[in-house]
Each structure stands twice: as C-alpha cells, then as structure tokens.
C-alpha cells in the first residue's frame, strides 16, 4: 500500500473511530491534520444526527435533542456507513437500541425504530401496479396453486408495546387514524401489545395497526405460502379472518395488488425476523 493510501486509510479510521480510542492513531494524525481532523469529525457527527432525524423522526422526538446527538455519534462510530449514500445508513439502529443501558426507561424504542426503518425502506422500493383482473383467478382456479401479491415494502411487526399507536401518534400524515398522545399513554400504562403492517401505496409509505390474525396471514403471504397454506397458518394459531372482507379492504388501501402462481410468489420485502416477545 502506498504512503498516500496509508494516510487516507488512517484518516478514515480516525473519522469513524471514537476520539481517544486509539491514542497512537490520534497522536500520529494530530501534527498532520490538526484542526482539520476535528472539523471532519464534527461534520460527520452532524451528518449522523441529521440522517437519523430524517429516517427516524418518531424515535428522535421520543428521545429529545439532548439524547439524539450522543446516540447518533455512538452509532456513527460503532456502525459507520458502508456506502457513500447516507440514506442507506442507520439500519443497525434498532438492534443497537435494544440492549442500550441508558434507554431502559424507553423499552419500546427499538420496536418503534424497526417500524420507522421499514417505512424508510418502503419509500425506496420499486413501483408496482394493481392487477385487478388477476383476482378473478380466485373463483376460476384451484386456490392451492395461487398466492397473494402484496405491495412493495410490505413488512409486519408484533410487539409487546403499542408500537403502531406510538408511531401513528407522531405521524401527521396518518390523519383521522392518528391516536392522541393520551390514548397512547393509556395503552403503554396498560401494557397493550400491538401488531403493525408497513407497505408502500403509490409513492407514500404507509403504516397501520393490524390484528394478530392479519399479521399471521401477512407473514405467511410474505413467505410465499399459497392461499390455503396461509389460511392453515391462521388456523394453527387459533385465529380466523373474514377473507372476502379483508381482500376488499386490502385492495382498497393498496396493500394487496393481485393474485399470482404460488410457485412464483416472492416476498416484496423480507418480514423482519426480530420481534419483542
């Protein structure tokens, strides 16, 4: 490696390594970069805070400015960006929050962050159109060979906390479905758990609460299960759903886009593996 390449590598390490972590590196860089290094570090921290605030607005509001800045710096150094596009940075935050010792009074924060990251990802998913004629296949073909096609960015979450209410209460775009902060506080106090579904409708990422039965059906669909297998998954969990009503409502809100061959069914977005028990 050339001397220039070594210097560039050392500078990158200094930018993404917490100050004071490697005293020898800091001592070597100080006479070479001086205040410039401090300025780069400060700029990186500011970028990290702005990026988290844009991607996780609800989490940022719940934390407050005085807590968001140090958290952004800590995440920046422990999980530095792997790409030049900072819109792709921040996916490690939910797992980072889960065991954080200073956030034990906000145990629902990691689950809120998971939903917000799914909303962020959904915004960048490719376009997909409704295939209305495909629903005729439900009455003309063997349903064992059919599966449902969900909207881009679809993801399902289940939490021991009222996470759907928490997110919706801080998202003005939810409109009439937005619960009040008092209602959210009551659900937190009562230990109400909730499931949530995220999807993209047109160009807008959407989120709403869903029942346990709907969450089960959606997870099975995301796995690529045929429609009968998805309904069997419901029965295995002791759940039931009015399928005709759900199909109509899901199509109307843009969550369900069509019917496809079960062999070709693929998940638009992998359903998150981590859930709060």
C-alpha positions as CSV (number, residue, x, y, z in Angstrom):
1,X,0.0,0.0,0.0
2,X,1.4,3.4,-1.0
3,X,2.1,6.1,1.6
4,X,-0.8,8.2,0.3
5,X,-3.2,5.2,0.6
6,X,-2.0,4.5,4.2
7,X,-2.6,8.2,5.1
8,X,-6.1,8.0,3.5
9,X,-6.9,4.8,5.4
10,X,-5.6,6.3,8.7
11,X,-7.8,9.4,8.1
12,X,-10.9,7.2,7.5
13,X,-10.2,5.3,10.7
14,X,-9.8,8.5,12.6
15,X,-13.1,9.8,11.3
16,X,-15.1,6.7,12.2
17,X,-13.3,5.7,15.4
18,X,-14.3,7.4,18.7
19,X,-11.7,10.0,19.7
20,X,-9.3,8.7,22.3
21,X,-10.0,5.0,21.4
22,X,-6.6,4.7,19.6
23,X,-4.2,7.1,21.2
24,X,-1.4,6.2,18.9
25,X,-3.5,7.0,15.8
26,X,-4.6,10.3,17.2
27,X,-1.1,11.2,18.1
28,X,0.1,10.4,14.6
29,X,-2.7,12.3,12.9
30,X,-2.6,15.4,15.1
31,X,0.5,17.1,13.6
32,X,-0.7,16.1,10.1
33,X,-4.3,17.2,10.2
34,X,-4.8,19.2,13.4
35,X,-8.0,21.2,13.5
36,X,-9.0,19.8,10.1
37,X,-9.5,16.4,11.6
38,X,-11.6,17.8,14.4
39,X,-13.7,19.6,11.8
40,X,-14.2,16.5,9.8
41,X,-15.2,14.6,12.9
42,X,-17.7,17.3,13.9
43,X,-19.1,17.3,10.4
44,X,-19.5,13.5,10.5
45,X,-21.4,13.7,13.8
46,X,-23.7,16.4,12.5
47,X,-24.4,14.3,9.4
48,X,-25.1,11.3,11.6
49,X,-27.6,13.3,13.7
50,X,-29.4,14.8,10.6
51,X,-29.6,11.4,9.0
52,X,-31.1,9.7,12.0
53,X,-33.6,12.5,12.5
54,X,-34.7,12.2,8.8
55,X,-35.0,8.4,8.9
56,X,-36.3,8.0,12.5
57,X,-38.4,11.1,13.2
58,X,-40.6,9.4,15.8
59,X,-37.6,7.9,17.6
60,X,-35.9,11.3,17.5
61,X,-39.0,13.0,19.1
62,X,-39.3,10.4,21.8
63,X,-35.6,10.7,22.6
64,X,-35.3,14.5,22.5
65,X,-32.5,16.6,21.0
66,X,-30.2,16.2,24.1
67,X,-30.2,12.4,23.7
68,X,-30.3,12.1,20.0
69,X,-26.9,13.8,19.4
70,X,-24.8,11.5,21.6
71,X,-26.7,8.5,20.3
72,X,-26.0,9.4,16.7
73,X,-22.3,9.9,17.5
74,X,-22.2,6.5,19.2
75,X,-23.9,4.7,16.3
76,X,-21.7,6.5,13.8
77,X,-18.5,5.2,15.4
78,X,-19.8,1.7,16.2
79,X,-21.6,1.1,12.9
80,X,-20.0,3.5,10.4
81,X,-21.5,4.0,6.9
82,X,-20.6,1.3,4.4
83,X,-21.8,3.3,1.4
84,X,-21.5,6.9,0.3
85,X,-25.3,7.4,0.4
86,X,-26.2,8.2,4.0
87,X,-29.8,7.3,3.2
88,X,-28.6,3.7,3.3
89,X,-27.1,4.2,6.8
90,X,-28.9,3.5,10.0
91,X,-30.2,0.0,9.6
92,X,-28.2,-1.1,12.7
93,X,-30.1,1.3,15.0
94,X,-32.9,-1.0,16.1
95,X,-30.5,-3.7,17.2
96,X,-28.3,-1.1,18.7
97,X,-31.1,0.4,20.8
98,X,-32.4,-3.0,22.1
99,X,-29.8,-3.6,24.8
100,X,-28.7,0.0,25.3
101,X,-28.2,0.5,29.1
102,X,-29.2,4.2,29.1
103,X,-32.6,3.6,27.4
104,X,-34.1,1.1,29.8
105,X,-36.9,3.6,30.5
106,X,-37.9,3.5,26.9
107,X,-38.1,-0.3,26.2
108,X,-40.4,0.2,23.2
109,X,-37.9,2.4,21.3
110,X,-36.2,-0.4,19.4
111,X,-39.6,-1.7,18.1
112,X,-40.5,1.9,17.1
113,X,-37.2,2.1,15.2
114,X,-37.9,-1.1,13.4
115,X,-41.1,0.2,12.0
116,X,-39.5,3.5,11.0
117,X,-36.7,1.7,9.2
118,X,-39.3,-0.4,7.3
119,X,-41.1,2.9,6.4
120,X,-37.8,4.3,5.2
121,X,-37.1,1.2,3.1
122,X,-40.6,1.1,1.6
123,X,-40.1,4.6,0.2
124,X,-37.3,3.3,-2.0
125,X,-39.0,0.2,-3.2
126,X,-39.7,-0.2,-6.9
127,X,-43.1,0.8,-8.3
128,X,-45.9,-1.8,-8.6
129,X,-49.4,-1.6,-10.1
130,X,-52.7,-3.2,-9.1
131,X,-53.5,-6.2,-11.2
132,X,-57.3,-6.1,-10.8
133,X,-58.2,-8.9,-13.4
134,X,-56.0,-11.4,-11.5
135,X,-58.4,-11.6,-8.7
136,X,-60.8,-13.5,-11.0
137,X,-58.5,-16.4,-10.6
138,X,-59.7,-17.0,-7.1
139,X,-63.0,-18.2,-8.4
140,X,-61.8,-20.0,-11.6
141,X,-58.6,-21.8,-10.5
142,X,-57.5,-24.2,-7.8
143,X,-56.5,-21.9,-4.9
144,X,-53.8,-24.4,-3.8
145,X,-51.8,-23.1,-6.8
146,X,-52.4,-19.4,-6.0
147,X,-50.8,-16.9,-3.7
148,X,-51.4,-13.2,-2.9
149,X,-49.1,-10.4,-4.1
150,X,-48.6,-7.7,-1.6
151,X,-47.5,-4.1,-2.2
152,X,-43.8,-3.1,-2.3
153,X,-42.1,-2.7,1.1
154,X,-44.7,-4.8,3.0
155,X,-43.4,-5.8,6.4
156,X,-45.1,-7.0,9.6
157,X,-44.2,-6.4,13.2
158,X,-45.5,-7.7,16.5
159,X,-44.5,-6.0,19.8
160,X,-45.4,-6.3,23.4
161,X,-45.8,-2.5,23.3
162,X,-48.4,-0.3,21.4
163,X,-45.9,0.5,18.7
164,X,-48.4,1.1,15.9
165,X,-50.1,3.7,18.1
166,X,-46.8,5.2,19.1
167,X,-45.7,5.7,15.5
168,X,-49.1,6.9,14.3
169,X,-49.5,9.5,17.1
170,X,-46.3,11.2,15.8
171,X,-47.1,11.0,12.1
172,X,-49.4,13.8,11.0
173,X,-50.0,12.0,7.6
174,X,-52.0,9.3,9.4
175,X,-54.9,11.8,9.5
176,X,-58.1,10.5,11.2
177,X,-56.4,7.3,12.2
178,X,-53.9,9.2,14.4
179,X,-54.4,8.3,18.1
180,X,-54.0,11.0,20.7
181,X,-50.9,11.1,22.9
182,X,-53.2,10.5,25.9
183,X,-54.6,7.3,24.2
184,X,-51.0,6.1,23.6
185,X,-50.0,6.8,27.2
186,X,-53.0,4.8,28.4
187,X,-52.1,1.9,26.2
188,X,-48.5,2.0,27.4
189,X,-49.7,2.1,31.0
190,X,-52.0,-0.9,30.4
191,X,-49.3,-2.9,28.7
192,X,-51.2,-3.2,25.4
193,X,-49.2,-5.0,22.7
194,X,-49.8,-4.3,19.0
195,X,-49.0,-5.6,15.6
196,X,-48.3,-3.3,12.7
197,X,-48.1,-3.6,8.9
198,X,-46.0,-1.3,6.7
199,X,-46.4,-1.0,2.9
200,X,-46.0,1.4,0.1
201,X,-49.1,2.9,-1.5
202,X,-48.2,4.7,-4.7
203,X,-45.3,6.9,-3.6
204,X,-46.3,7.0,0.1
205,X,-45.0,4.6,2.8
206,X,-48.0,3.6,5.0
207,X,-48.4,2.1,8.4
208,X,-51.3,1.0,10.5
209,X,-52.1,-1.4,13.3
210,X,-53.3,-4.8,12.4
211,X,-54.9,-7.7,14.2
212,X,-53.0,-10.8,15.2
213,X,-54.9,-12.8,12.6
214,X,-54.0,-10.3,9.8
215,X,-50.4,-10.4,10.9
216,X,-50.3,-14.1,10.7
217,X,-51.9,-14.1,7.2
218,X,-49.4,-11.4,6.0
219,X,-46.4,-13.3,7.3
220,X,-47.5,-16.4,5.6
221,X,-48.0,-14.5,2.4
222,X,-44.6,-12.8,2.7
223,X,-43.1,-16.3,3.0
224,X,-44.7,-17.2,-0.4
225,X,-47.3,-19.6,1.0
226,X,-50.2,-20.5,-1.2
227,X,-53.5,-19.0,-0.1
228,X,-54.8,-22.3,1.5
229,X,-51.4,-22.7,3.3
230,X,-51.7,-19.1,4.6
231,X,-55.2,-19.8,5.9
232,X,-53.9,-23.0,7.5
233,X,-51.3,-20.9,9.3
234,X,-54.2,-18.9,10.7
235,X,-56.0,-22.0,12.0
236,X,-52.8,-23.3,13.5
237,X,-52.6,-20.1,15.6
238,X,-56.3,-20.4,16.6
239,X,-57.1,-17.3,14.5
240,X,-59.7,-16.6,11.9
241,X,-60.4,-13.8,9.4
242,X,-63.2,-12.8,7.1
243,X,-61.2,-13.4,3.9
244,X,-63.7,-11.7,1.5
245,X,-63.9,-8.6,3.6
246,X,-60.1,-8.5,4.2
247,X,-59.4,-8.9,0.4
248,X,-61.6,-6.0,-0.5
249,X,-60.2,-3.7,2.2
250,X,-56.6,-4.7,1.4
251,X,-57.1,-3.9,-2.3
252,X,-58.7,-0.6,-1.5
253,X,-55.9,0.6,0.7
254,X,-53.2,-0.6,-1.8
255,X,-51.8,-3.3,0.4
256,X,-52.9,-6.2,-1.9
257,X,-52.1,-5.9,-5.6
258,X,-53.0,-9.2,-7.1
259,X,-53.0,-12.9,-7.3
260,X,-50.1,-14.9,-8.7
261,X,-49.0,-18.5,-9.1
262,X,-47.8,-19.9,-5.8
263,X,-44.7,-21.2,-7.5
264,X,-43.7,-17.7,-8.5
265,X,-44.7,-16.0,-5.2
266,X,-41.9,-13.9,-3.7
267,X,-41.7,-11.6,-0.7
268,X,-41.6,-7.9,-1.7
269,X,-39.7,-7.2,1.4
270,X,-38.5,-9.9,3.9
271,X,-40.6,-9.9,7.0
272,X,-38.4,-8.8,10.0
273,X,-37.1,-11.7,12.0
274,X,-36.7,-9.9,15.3
275,X,-39.7,-9.3,17.4
276,X,-40.2,-8.4,21.0
277,X,-41.6,-11.5,22.8
